[in-house]
């Protein structure tokens, strides 16, 4: 399966369980791999035959900046569902990171994979 990826998409949103985390937006780093068949897009050279990563990025940013989730796991599941709503996307890998969330680490986070069969 072919892949379209979005690397280090930076959102600023409320995420976390501690009171101080819910007071102001934090930086959230989002990485996405969209699995789709890109054969026709390669032949036609037409974005309509591909997965439009700009559209996906805008949708994901808007959600991440307004969702106010408590866990990165929940935000990752949200992002996976949004991506799987995009025509042609069969599977997705989502990595959500909170830079500086744990002392002495660059970031902490989760990575999940979902397919159309996983979304009800």
C-alpha positions in Angstrom: 0.0 0.0 0.0 1.2 3.5 -0.9 1.7 6.2 1.8 1.1 9.9 2.1 2.6 11.4 5.1 2.4 14.6 7.1 5.4 15.2 9.4 5.6 17.4 12.5 2.3 19.2 12.1 2.3 21.6 15.1 -1.0 22.4 16.8 -1.6 24.4 19.9 -4.4 23.0 22.0 -5.7 22.1 25.5 -4.6 18.6 26.3 -3.8 16.9 29.6 -5.3 15.8 32.9 -3.6 18.3 35.3 -5.3 21.7 36.1 -2.3 23.6 34.8 -2.4 21.7 31.5 -6.0 22.9 30.9 -5.3 26.6 31.5 -3.6 27.4 28.2 -2.9 25.7 24.9 0.2 23.5 24.7 2.2 22.5 21.7 1.1 19.2 20.2 3.2 17.5 17.5 1.2 15.3 15.0 2.6 12.9 12.5 0.3 11.0 10.2 0.8 8.3 7.6 -2.1 7.7 5.3 -2.2 4.4 3.4 -3.9 4.5 0.1 -3.7 3.3 -3.5 -1.9 6.1 -5.4 -1.5 4.3 -8.8 -4.1 6.4 -10.6 -2.7 9.7 -9.1 0.8 8.7 -10.4 -0.7 8.0 -13.9 -3.0 11.1 -14.1 -0.9 13.7 -12.3 -4.2 14.9 -10.8 -4.6 15.7 -7.1 -8.3 14.6 -7.4 -7.0 11.0 -7.8 -4.9 11.2 -4.7 -5.3 12.0 -1.0 -5.1 15.8 -0.5 -2.7 16.2 2.4 -3.4 19.9 2.7 -7.1 19.2 3.3 -6.2 16.5 5.9 -3.8 18.8 7.7 -6.3 21.6 7.9 -9.0 19.2 9.3 -6.6 17.7 11.8 -5.3 21.1 13.0 -8.8 22.5 13.5 -9.7 19.5 15.6 -6.5 19.3 17.7 -6.8 23.0 18.5 -10.4 22.8 19.7 -11.0 19.2 21.0 -9.6 19.8 24.6 -8.9 16.2 25.2 -7.5 14.8 28.4 -5.3 12.2 26.9 -3.1 11.9 23.8 -4.7 8.5 23.3 -8.1 10.1 22.8 -6.7 12.8 20.5 -4.9 10.1 18.4 -8.1 8.1 18.0 -9.9 11.3 17.0 -7.3 12.1 14.3 -7.4 8.5 13.0 -11.2 8.7 12.6 -10.9 12.0 10.8 -8.3 10.6 8.4 -10.3 7.4 7.7 -13.2 9.6 6.6 -11.1 10.8 3.7 -12.0 9.0 0.4 -9.3 6.5 -0.6 -7.6 6.3 2.9 -7.6 2.6 3.9 -5.4 2.7 6.9 -3.7 5.4 9.0 -0.8 5.6 11.5 -1.0 8.5 13.9 1.7 9.7 16.3 0.8 12.4 18.8 3.5 14.0 21.0 3.6 16.5 23.7 7.0 18.2 23.7 8.5 18.9 27.1 5.7 17.1 29.0 8.2 15.0 31.0 11.4 16.4 32.4 14.6 15.3 30.7 12.7 14.1 27.6 12.1 15.8 24.2 8.5 14.6 24.1 6.1 11.9 25.2 3.2 10.5 23.2 1.5 7.6 21.5 1.4 6.0 18.1 -1.6 4.1 16.9 -2.7 2.4 13.7 -6.3 2.1 12.5 -8.0 0.8 9.4 -11.5 1.3 8.0 -12.6 -1.9 9.7 -11.6 -0.4 13.1 -14.0 2.6 12.7 -17.6 2.0 13.4 
